[in-house]
């Protein structure tokens, strides 16, 4: 699914729009998601060496398993000399809950830690699981080892639906990928795993009633029903639901491979290897279509215990329906008006099947229609407006617009996107229909090697938006804690950091310690994959069968080094009253390292490692940007403004470094370097300008040149 009109972001505009003030006051804890209420108590102790939990009330197997996992993660941290031997936690649950969560449970808890003792109380094991995850994030690591402070917490989620979609249809993701990401989800209190199990590129679930579906539509890569039961049980033991999605009536090439007779135009059909919106679509006028769907959904309803089933329903372009006179005649005969009416007819019939099976239908916002039964759930990928429209009509809804983590946007973008924004005009009753949201990991450009790095740690910011109070919107504070929780996610089993060397091996083989490879590591820390779906345009040869082993795959979605550099430049250039030249001097060391790394990656390493030839342009760009930044800082330090010709030349070099290339990567430091150049050329005007005037002047000078008009 393409998200083309989502929250537009550009690092350049983000840097210019930021406040020049220093970081806001830090939250008292390094926990993510931030708890609803926190009270800091006096005292702290070196982290006790082991965790002992005393149960009371209605303990169950889910809670017992969570405690064992918590003990293992606790003891993996090295205790300082003199630490207490044991931290004793009194854990009390008021009542048992269903082994399979369904979204109706009370997930609240209270946690008090005082020295080497603690008390965790929850209405059921789900709340207790969340409390344990908070406890595991409380210890702080410092120069003298781990310490544990005293604190009192009352916590509850803001939204009851906090999900992560993993698309296993476009690129296959096996069971082990799903399991380790379930552990990471639990660490940040996400509670719904949405599996996108069918699309044009693959049919990924075993059917016993219609085995031809996976036999013809999966290339042999699918979950057996036994494997899926394992995933469901694993998720449930961590308080997570599993929502299956079977896309229909569009995105159905993998269905039509074995059932071309159900398509709206004659076949044959094959698995689609490319990405995009394709014409094949089921024929909603044929009873045979509904017979197959009914058989299949009946089988899946028995396999998946969740009370909801997602049927997709997105991106039916209408080409095949328009081209079939019989279908158009059906629309007129039934008084359905148009293709949208036919789609609503299809969805209503499928909804009736699901209701008979004791399930509710979920679909992307294209299914929204006043004639649709109100028991359906609208999943918005096109904006909060669609979600609000659904709530106004009385539909429950979910938000994914703004949470498309496959687009490789910074965590800040996702963090500031809210299912119920402050500007919402919904009444309180209408707001109650907004169940929450989901991060969406679409699978065009991920493999088992890279998917963790695309999900984590940025999805922790979305988890906080869906759990924590809405007023928590301090981006610098979020990033401070995100860096810490990233390590906690690694402890839980996520491979977003550990797989870095694996991706390096695709580029340089086993030569990780060879001369120059350290420069490659620095280079990869400074680039990011292109945003949105620009990679489709940059690498037109890409399809399902092309290995994802380039520098865009080895790079992280958000360059932490570049982000920190941008913040430092922002704070120095726009410091109140005058440029903070001393702070800028501290940036010369990193700029020198980056310049050297760029030279080595562009001029030396490709002669030994052919896979790095695609990095030549970006390597040269990194060197140019670093050198331009160094020159600008030197100008500011000397108090000698850059001349107009030097400024024009510097900005031109940065424009060249920003040019799209086949590597499908970008250099995010270009924007803050432009600020340095603009400050250097205008520095004599700083003393006579207000802070706002100075910001406007620098912004106008630094703005990239407008693209040339098309002819």
PyMOL commands that set and color helices and strands:
alter all, ss='L'
color gray80, all
select helices_A, chain A and resi 11-17+61-75+125-138+175-187+212-217+225-236+253-256+260-262+287-303+319-323+325-333+339-356+365-367+384-392+405-407+411-415+428-431+451-455+458-467+475-492+500-508+517-526+534-538+551-554+560-573+581-585+588-608+610-638+644-657+669-685+691-702
alter helices_A, ss='H'
color red, helices_A
select strands_A, chain A and resi 37-46+50-57+86-93+109-114+117-122+140-142+145-155+161-167+192-199+202-203+241-246+308-310+360-364+377-380+396-399+434-441+527-529+665-667
alter strands_A, ss='S'
color yellow, strands_A
deselect
rebuild
show_as cartoon
